[in-house]
Amino acid sequence: MWNAEKKSTQSLSEPSTTSFFAPGFRMIGDIESNNDVRVEGIIQGNLITSKRIIIGKTGQVIGNVKGCHISIMGEVVGEVVATDITIIGETGVVHGTVLTNKIKIDPGAEVEACIKKLKKQVDAENNSKQANKSDGGKRKEHNVPQPELAKVSLEN
């Protein structure tokens, strides 16, 4: 009997693990969280978490979205970076860039985005950092020929 009361008290005092932005909510600014995030309102700014992000049917993010598992049923305009999987539902709209390891796009989704595999992007960045370390941090200048402007005479 005492154990049951103790458990119920503990469950009431534990904070919610999902940050929820309800319909009608509007925010201008960046959000960083350690929780799952669900957006049903409008966010004009970047949204970053190490966990799951759900953009609901009424949700809209104008900015970059970064998380582990990203589900989009609403709209995102910007860069989407998912370390695990990106799911774009049938009502989802994405305009921008999607960097992810796995992707699922349901029929009916509107996607106008450049889709790239995240691992290759991360590996390329790591290789360039290692190259900079190996050459003492000095940047190598590449001689790229610059186009010459055509000289146009205004006289007839």
Secondary structure as UniProt FT lines:
FT   HELIX           2..13
FT   STRAND          18..21
FT   TURN            23..24
FT   STRAND          26..28
FT   STRAND          31..33
FT   STRAND          36..39
FT   STRAND          42..44
FT   STRAND          47..49
FT   STRAND          52..55
FT   TURN            57..58
FT   STRAND          60..62
FT   STRAND          65..72
FT   STRAND          75..88
FT   TURN            90..91
FT   STRAND          93..105
FT   TURN            107..108
FT   STRAND          110..117
FT   HELIX           118..134
FT   TURN            135..137
//
